[in-house]
Structures are given as C-alpha cells and as structure tokens.
Amino acid sequence: MEDNTPLAIIILAAGKGSRMRSAKPKVMHKVAGRPMINWLIETAECLAPERIIVVTAPNMDDVQDAVAPHQCMIQKQQNGTGDAVKPAAEALKDFDGQVLILMGDEPFVDMGVLETMIDHDGLSVMAIKEEDPAGLGRVITHDDGYLSHIVEDKDCTEQERKINLCNAGNYCLPAKHLSKWLGKLSNDNAQSEYYLTDLPKIAEEDGFKTAVIEGQSICRWGVNTRLELAEHEYAAQSILRQQAMEAGVSMVDPATVYLSWDTEFGEDVVIAPNVVIGPLTCIEDNVTIHAFSHIEGAIIEQNAEIGPFARIRPKSVIGKAASVGNFTEVNRSTLKEGAKAKHVSYIGDAIIGEKTNIGAGTIIANYDGFLKHQTIIGDGVFVGSNSTILAPVTVGDKAILAANSTINKNVPGNAMAIARTRQENHEGWASQYRSMKRVQKKQQEDD
C-alpha cells in the first residue's frame, strides 16, 4: 500500500461494562489515572488518520467529552460488533482509503502492529498469543499463514481449545468494501447478533485472503472485568515506573509507588515506599518524597522535601527547598522557597512566603461554611504551634504569631500577634485539689 493512502479509524466504545457491575461506560474506567479510551485515542492519533470515529451507546455523553474533538456515532442497540461498525460506516460513505477498526476496551495496542495491518492491501486481523486463552476466540490459520476462520471459545473443540493464538478484535480493510461486507453479515447465531469475526469468510467470497498480523500483549487482552482492569493497571504501572527510573528517578521499593500517565519528573528524584502520585503532577530535580505521601495536581519544585505522610492536593505549588512534613495537608496553596510546614497542619487557599515556618498543629481555616477565602503570609514569618488562622487574613513579613493564637485580623510586618486567654497561676491549688479528691474517693470506697 502507498504511504499516502488515507486512513480512517473506527473505535468501538459502546460497551456498558455490565460485567464490571458499573453504571459507568466500560471505556471510561481509568488506567493510571486516565480513561482507557484516551490511551487508545493517543495511539490512534499517532497513526495520523484523516478521521477518528468513536462508536458509543446512547446517553454516553462522558465518552463523547473524553474523545473530543473526534466524531462520535451512536449504536442505538447493542447487536454485536458488526452492528456497532455500521453507524461509523455510514459516516465513511465518501471515504476512499484504509479503515482500521479497534476495540475501545483494549488501551494498549502496539502501534507497529497496527502499521503492519494498515500496509496490507486486503483484509487483515490482529491476533495475540495468550498463556491462558480461556474466553477468547481462537484464530485458525491455513498452512500458508492466512486466516482459515475464527472460533469463539464456547464453540471450540477440545483440540481447538488448546490453541493459544487468539482474536484481538482489531481489523483493517479497504473502505470501498466496508459497507458491502458489513451488509452481508448475518445474525443467524445463538445470540442473534452481527459479528466482525464473519468478515474473513465474506472477504474470501470476494477473492480476498485475510492476513493474520500477530501482536504482543503486555497483560491479558481486553478489559471486561474489574480483575482485568487491575491487570492493566499493574502493567501500566510497571511501564511508568521503568520509564521514571530510566529518566533519573530512584525508587526504594518500586512496586509500592503508583504513578499517573502524565507524571513529569526531573533528575535525581528520590521516592520512598508507598507513595501515590495522581494526575497533573510535575516533580522537579532533587526532590525527596518520603513514605506514605499522596501528591495530585501539584508542582513540586527543585530540592523540596515531602512527607512522610503528607498530602499535596491540586493547584498547589511547593517551592524550591520548601518542606511539607508529617501529616500535613496542602490544598490550593503555594509554599514559596524555603518555607516549612513540618508537622500536623492544614494549609488551604494560602500563599506562604519565603522561609516562613508554620508551627505544628497550625490550621488555616479557609472555609466559612459558604465561601472559601485566601490567606497571605509574608516572608520570614514564624507561626507558633497550635495556631488557627481564620481567612481572609494577611500577615506581613517577619511577623510572629504566638503559639495557640486564633488570628482573624491582619498582622503588620515585624509585629507579634497574640490572641489567647491570659494565663493565671493559682498557688497551692493543685495540692488542695488532690486532698479533696482523696477524701471523695475514700467516701465512695466506704459506701
């Protein structure tokens, strides 16, 4: 096939995920923080097609939003894979080129295999070898390697059941034959549905042999159950960890570190065990992330230190050489260079200045029950332990907030703010109290 032959890609994504016991469309279940359909869309886009058409079921608006700006067509009733292609074929009536049909529930398809399928002039099918092929259709080939037929698992003979070359569900064919061959599909089967597995037989009647293009799977093929989703997650995490370590990240125990598909790392990052990094996170050079920390939607700048047991929530920036320590939560906040919040604190909707120290037990109360408000704390401020700051408040540079204070007014720079009940000492009171209690205890015992 010539390199300039136009390409259209159809992705079948109408599955409702009933076997997953979920109200969510199957392709919207996430792998490494990303809907599985978007993994496949990315691969499809790398093939530079003229068009990508995604076939969905009615009321799958979330799928349409996820695949935008690509066109969606609706399969009104689920009558098999062959029926699912028909709405997309209607949209390709005037298209002249190759049509690649992909299954939306398999996010990890090797692009090289797809390119080989596209280069074949006639009909091609993708096959994969599985150690445990149970549940998958078997691909039966002639001696010359071309396809003889595909047998569904439930219809296999004992001999066919031993075959581990399985149908991956992906097909490629010339657009000029698409509508004609789809029109010849029959639903004369136990399920009364139209199946793409009948295409090779129909193509053979028109003089076309079907090429079998073998690919590799990184885990069991296709996602139909929660278990298979978990297997894909495991495979994705293994790949992401390897890529991160090759890029200069050290992981003490890689198997306990969970990354997202879009996590960005600098060099010489060190990650301790049991760390979770969610989507939209960028971690720069020389950052240390201690055990049991959770980071999502945040930027961690050079030489910062996170954890252990820290939570960095979305829209937060931890500046250069800043430190967020044990049981501290940061939400929609910025800690500037050298700032520290080392112990048991909540920092919400705040800007913390350079080299400011947030004492243990500090709470920045950003929510009044209706609205959230911002707190701005200047450079070089010392916030004493167990302080509560009621937003909106501005604290000037180098101010000191006395421990155990509740601050609800602005504090000028270089000032000391104290807001707590004055201490009183009552001499001898403790001895009198103990004596009184001993008498009460003896009376109870005598009674």
C-alpha positions, 0 to 999 in steps of 0.5 A: 500500500502507498504511504499516502493512502488515507486512513480512517479509524473506527473505535468501538466504545459502546460497551456498558461494562455490565460485567464490571457491575458499573453504571459507568461506560466500560471505556471510561474506567481509568488506567493510571489515572486516565480513561482507557479510551484516551490511551487508545485515542493517543495511539490512534492519533499517532497513526495520523488518520484523516478521521477518528470515529468513536462508536458509543451507546446512547446517553454516553455523553462522558465518552463523547467529552473524553474523545473530543474533538473526534466524531462520535456515532451512536449504536442505538442497540447493542447487536454485536460488533458488526452492528456497532461498525455500521453507524461509523460506516455510514459516516465513511460513505465518501471515504476512499482509503484504509479503515482500521477498526479497534476495540475501545476496551483494549488501551494498549495496542502496539502501534507497529502492529497496527502499521503492519495491518494498515500496509496490507492491501486486503483484509487483515486481523490482529491476533495475540498469543495468550498463556491462558486463552480461556474466553477468547476466540481462537484464530485458525490459520491455513498452512500458508499463514492466512486466516482459515476462520475464527472460533469463539471459545464456547464453540471450540473443540477440545483440540481447538481449545488448546490453541493459544493464538487468539482474536484481538478484535482489531481489523483493517480493510479497504473502505470501498468494501466496508459497507458491502461486507458489513451488509452481508453479515448475518445474525443467524447465531445463538445470540442473534447478533452481527459479528466482525469475526464473519468478515474473513469468510465474506472477504474470501467470497470476494477473492480476498485472503485475510492476513493474520498480523500477530501482536504482543500483549503486555497483560491479558487482552481486553478489559471486561472485568474489574480483575482485568482492569487491575491487570492493566493497571499493574502493567501500566504501572510497571511501564511508568515506573521503568520509564521514571527510573530510566529518566533519573528517578530512584525508587526504594521499593518500586512496586509500592509507588503508583504513578499517573500517565502524565507524571513529569519528573526531573533528575535525581528524584528520590521516592520512598515506599508507598507513595501515590502520585495522581494526575497533573503532577510535575516533580522537579530535580532533587526532590525527596518524597518520603513514605506514605505521601499522596501528591495530585495536581501539584508542582513540586519544585527543585530540592523540596522535601515531602512527607512522610505522610503528607498530602499535596492536593491540586493547584498547589505549588511547593517551592524550591527547598520548601518542606511539607512534613508529617501529616500535613495537608496542602490544598490550593496553596503555594509554599514559596522557597524555603518555607516549612510546614513540618508537622500536623497542619492544614494549609488551604487557599494560602500563599506562604512566603519565603522561609516562613515556618508554620508551627505544628498543629497550625490550621488555616481555616479557609472555609466559612461554611459558604465561601472559601477565602485566601490567606497571605503570609509574608516572608520570614514569618514564624507561626507558633504551634497550635495556631488557627488562622481564620481567612481572609487574613494577611500577615506581613513579613517577619511577623510572629504569631504566638503559639495557640493564637486564633488570628482573624485580623491582619498582622503588620510586618515585624509585629507579634500577634497574640490572641489567647486567654491570659494565663493565671497561676493559682498557688497551692491549688493543685495540692488542695485539689488532690486532698479533696479528691482523696477524701471523695474517693475514700467516701465512695470506697466506704459506701 
